[in-house]
Amino acid sequence: MLSRQILDKSINYLKQNGFDAPEIGIVLGTGLGQLVDQIENQVIAHYNQIPSFPLATVEFHTGKLIYGDLGGKKVVVMQGRFHLYEGYDFLDITYPIRVMHGLGIKNLLVSNAAGAINLEMKKGELMLLEDHINLQGGSPLALKNISEFGDRFVDMSAPYDKTMNDSLKQIAADQGITLHEGVYASVVGPQLETRAEYRMLRMMGADAVGMSTVPEIIVANHLNLPVSAVSVLTDECDPDNLQPVNVPDIIETAGKAEPKMVALFTGLIQNL
């Protein structure tokens, strides 16, 4: 059960160990770790050290919270997120967002690896989330509401911050980075989708599909926390020409595309 007391244990531990008033929170997705190398004056807390914090169980998701300087700002970076397919619930996978908010962040940046459903989007390119479809079968807000966190009935007509998104689009244009805009569908996983499921997602209006992000976005909106999210498109999901894909290939593609993500996020942080 979520409570102020439980959250405060995590927050106070981090504050006592050097996590001093971060301005921006960042969630790094699958295969996206190069941004960490750009952070100066790092303070690291492993998830298993933080009271009440979940543990990362996916081998390619490093379980660390990193604090430091990036782009002239104090940031806290979540290197390794949590997923429903690990057996966690919605409270677990969004708990770090509430902790980062409690530390003082004013903006949230989220990244993920996703499959491209829109045939105009290609493997290795980036997609800025303009909207999403929640197909994870629940909500992180379906619990006893704590009014100090936010209203129970959260408006989701514009879940992604326009100012942040506009800034990311301008940075991409200035640096010659292809940045699509689209709708992200979030599923449970861990299995990848069938041909019929890809056709269904396309008919629903999804441009890309992944297994994360949307619960974090919902909680950010609950906390009135401006948020932007970018997907690295790691495979092309054409149901009429579907090729088998494996996780090592996804991680490799994400790694090759990550310098573009780093450039976008670093540029945005400097502008905030």
Legacy VTK file of the C-alpha trace (Angstrom):
# vtk DataFile Version 3.0
C-alpha trace
ASCII
DATASET POLYDATA
POINTS 272 float
0.000 0.000 0.000
1.242 3.460 -0.884
1.632 5.853 2.032
3.420 9.065 2.880
5.440 7.216 5.516
6.724 4.596 3.091
7.655 7.223 0.507
9.425 9.346 3.086
11.693 6.442 4.043
12.970 6.243 0.465
13.173 10.013 0.017
14.948 10.656 3.312
17.497 7.912 2.647
18.390 9.474 -0.694
18.555 12.999 0.719
20.875 11.784 3.469
23.109 10.189 0.841
23.710 13.160 -1.434
20.585 13.386 -3.598
20.189 17.109 -3.014
17.226 18.831 -4.717
17.372 17.424 -8.270
15.559 19.533 -10.843
14.926 16.942 -13.554
14.130 13.232 -13.422
15.035 10.849 -16.237
13.897 7.259 -16.848
16.164 5.247 -19.146
14.674 2.408 -21.185
16.029 -0.829 -22.631
19.556 -0.480 -23.991
19.662 3.226 -23.193
22.493 3.846 -20.756
24.954 6.139 -22.533
23.386 9.243 -21.030
24.809 8.212 -17.668
28.346 8.710 -19.006
27.580 12.415 -19.489
26.618 12.995 -15.850
29.246 14.733 -13.721
29.743 14.530 -9.942
27.787 11.314 -9.755
26.205 9.962 -6.594
24.884 6.414 -7.011
22.318 4.501 -4.981
21.631 0.888 -5.911
17.982 -0.061 -5.749
18.667 -2.699 -3.100
20.035 0.035 -0.825
16.944 2.258 -0.969
14.214 1.461 1.591
10.944 0.220 0.028
12.385 0.441 -3.509
11.628 -2.426 -5.935
14.489 -4.434 -7.433
15.248 -4.629 -11.159
14.970 -8.252 -12.325
15.601 -7.807 -16.067
19.257 -8.498 -16.817
19.660 -5.558 -19.199
18.092 -3.058 -16.778
20.778 -1.880 -14.354
19.278 -1.213 -10.939
20.736 2.183 -10.059
19.522 5.669 -9.226
22.121 8.239 -10.275
22.312 11.869 -9.171
24.598 14.505 -10.630
25.098 17.410 -13.021
23.978 17.349 -16.655
23.436 20.283 -18.986
23.860 22.736 -16.147
21.104 21.118 -14.075
20.886 18.727 -11.154
19.378 15.481 -12.426
18.347 12.138 -11.012
18.422 9.244 -13.466
16.654 5.938 -13.122
18.874 3.365 -14.846
16.633 0.346 -14.969
12.844 0.540 -14.755
10.222 -1.943 -13.613
7.575 -3.742 -15.662
4.331 -5.575 -15.050
5.798 -8.651 -16.748
8.304 -8.962 -13.895
5.424 -9.685 -11.538
5.271 -6.169 -10.131
2.042 -4.228 -9.792
1.250 -0.685 -10.904
2.287 0.756 -7.541
5.709 -0.869 -7.783
6.502 0.215 -11.324
5.545 3.830 -10.662
6.989 4.117 -7.154
10.274 5.660 -8.411
8.374 8.494 -10.114
6.801 9.431 -6.799
10.188 9.218 -5.076
11.849 11.486 -7.652
8.963 13.931 -7.310
9.431 13.861 -3.550
13.109 14.698 -4.037
12.044 17.865 -5.829
12.128 17.292 -9.599
10.158 19.796 -11.688
10.256 17.957 -15.037
10.392 14.309 -16.102
11.972 12.801 -19.232
11.181 9.208 -20.173
12.746 6.967 -22.813
11.915 3.496 -24.049
12.575 0.983 -26.779
9.548 0.298 -28.972
8.491 -1.535 -32.092
7.464 0.597 -35.078
3.950 -0.168 -36.316
3.679 2.860 -38.602
5.432 1.826 -41.823
6.762 5.360 -42.331
8.871 4.965 -39.190
12.080 2.963 -39.528
14.280 0.920 -37.247
16.833 3.110 -35.460
14.749 6.289 -35.672
13.145 8.149 -32.770
9.503 8.868 -32.010
8.248 11.629 -29.735
5.132 10.530 -27.887
2.197 12.840 -28.582
-0.354 10.460 -27.067
-0.701 6.881 -25.881
-3.038 3.901 -25.588
-3.067 2.035 -22.285
-3.496 -1.697 -22.954
-1.974 -2.860 -19.693
-5.283 -3.720 -18.072
-5.232 -1.288 -15.181
-4.159 2.045 -13.741
-1.612 3.100 -11.105
-4.300 5.431 -9.743
-6.820 2.660 -8.993
-6.236 2.751 -5.240
-7.046 4.830 -2.185
-6.281 8.370 -3.293
-3.870 10.472 -1.257
-5.045 14.024 -1.882
-1.639 15.614 -1.315
-0.357 13.703 -4.363
-3.107 14.888 -6.690
-6.766 14.630 -7.659
-8.301 11.198 -8.101
-9.753 12.007 -11.523
-6.778 13.087 -13.607
-7.342 14.825 -16.931
-5.375 13.063 -19.677
-6.402 15.165 -22.680
-2.798 16.378 -23.038
-0.552 13.988 -21.068
2.695 15.155 -22.687
3.944 18.670 -22.016
3.656 20.851 -25.133
6.513 23.183 -24.205
8.902 20.286 -23.643
7.770 18.498 -26.802
8.128 21.653 -28.900
11.638 22.131 -27.544
12.574 18.544 -28.428
11.249 19.022 -31.968
13.291 22.201 -32.394
16.459 20.544 -31.077
15.932 17.629 -33.466
15.460 19.995 -36.408
18.555 22.005 -35.486
20.700 18.863 -35.213
19.316 17.018 -38.228
17.789 14.225 -36.149
14.719 12.460 -37.518
12.090 12.713 -34.784
8.679 11.333 -35.629
5.592 12.125 -33.584
3.161 9.383 -32.779
0.951 7.323 -30.514
2.547 4.723 -28.246
0.606 1.610 -27.246
1.638 0.071 -23.938
1.099 -3.685 -23.484
2.015 -6.055 -20.666
4.418 -8.447 -22.449
6.893 -10.034 -22.109
5.987 -11.902 -25.296
6.141 -9.879 -28.486
3.012 -9.324 -30.537
1.431 -11.586 -33.140
0.639 -10.484 -36.687
-3.031 -10.149 -35.765
-2.160 -8.041 -32.733
-0.018 -5.694 -34.821
-2.931 -5.278 -37.242
-5.253 -4.511 -34.330
-2.837 -1.951 -32.885
-2.517 -0.237 -36.251
-6.310 -0.070 -36.594
-6.480 1.488 -33.121
-4.159 4.275 -34.211
-0.902 3.168 -32.595
2.371 4.087 -34.284
4.617 2.110 -31.922
4.266 -0.494 -29.190
6.184 -1.264 -26.012
5.870 -2.681 -22.499
6.383 0.355 -20.275
6.080 4.142 -19.954
2.324 4.738 -19.818
1.917 4.037 -16.069
4.803 6.424 -15.396
3.148 9.089 -17.543
-0.159 8.667 -15.721
1.505 9.133 -12.336
3.458 12.156 -13.592
0.155 13.741 -14.605
-1.331 12.842 -11.220
1.559 14.747 -9.638
1.182 17.701 -12.061
4.698 16.939 -13.255
5.458 18.098 -16.837
6.684 15.094 -18.826
7.977 14.175 -22.273
8.786 10.731 -23.636
10.810 9.496 -26.612
10.912 5.993 -28.102
13.865 4.439 -29.876
12.308 2.338 -32.631
14.189 -0.945 -32.433
12.271 -3.094 -34.929
9.728 -2.772 -37.719
6.423 -4.498 -36.994
4.830 -4.960 -40.415
2.339 -7.829 -40.033
2.527 -8.542 -43.769
6.315 -8.888 -43.691
7.064 -9.762 -40.078
10.567 -10.940 -39.274
11.550 -12.719 -36.043
13.262 -10.411 -33.577
15.220 -11.121 -30.423
16.175 -9.062 -27.399
19.926 -8.814 -28.201
19.040 -7.249 -31.567
16.703 -4.783 -29.840
19.403 -3.787 -27.361
21.980 -3.398 -30.143
19.669 -1.165 -32.185
18.825 0.937 -29.131
22.519 1.367 -28.364
23.308 2.550 -31.887
20.466 5.077 -31.826
21.172 6.319 -28.331
23.557 9.170 -29.239
20.568 10.878 -30.868
18.526 10.413 -27.708
21.381 11.774 -25.589
21.609 14.846 -27.833
17.871 15.508 -27.538
17.685 15.051 -23.785
20.850 17.036 -23.086
19.613 19.881 -25.272
16.225 19.908 -23.580
17.767 19.879 -20.100
19.853 22.928 -21.014
16.669 24.722 -22.122
14.575 23.938 -19.056
LINES 1 273
272 0 1 2 3 4 5 6 7 8 9 10 11 12 13 14 15 16 17 18 19 20 21 22 23 24 25 26 27 28 29 30 31 32 33 34 35 36 37 38 39 40 41 42 43 44 45 46 47 48 49 50 51 52 53 54 55 56 57 58 59 60 61 62 63 64 65 66 67 68 69 70 71 72 73 74 75 76 77 78 79 80 81 82 83 84 85 86 87 88 89 90 91 92 93 94 95 96 97 98 99 100 101 102 103 104 105 106 107 108 109 110 111 112 113 114 115 116 117 118 119 120 121 122 123 124 125 126 127 128 129 130 131 132 133 134 135 136 137 138 139 140 141 142 143 144 145 146 147 148 149 150 151 152 153 154 155 156 157 158 159 160 161 162 163 164 165 166 167 168 169 170 171 172 173 174 175 176 177 178 179 180 181 182 183 184 185 186 187 188 189 190 191 192 193 194 195 196 197 198 199 200 201 202 203 204 205 206 207 208 209 210 211 212 213 214 215 216 217 218 219 220 221 222 223 224 225 226 227 228 229 230 231 232 233 234 235 236 237 238 239 240 241 242 243 244 245 246 247 248 249 250 251 252 253 254 255 256 257 258 259 260 261 262 263 264 265 266 267 268 269 270 271
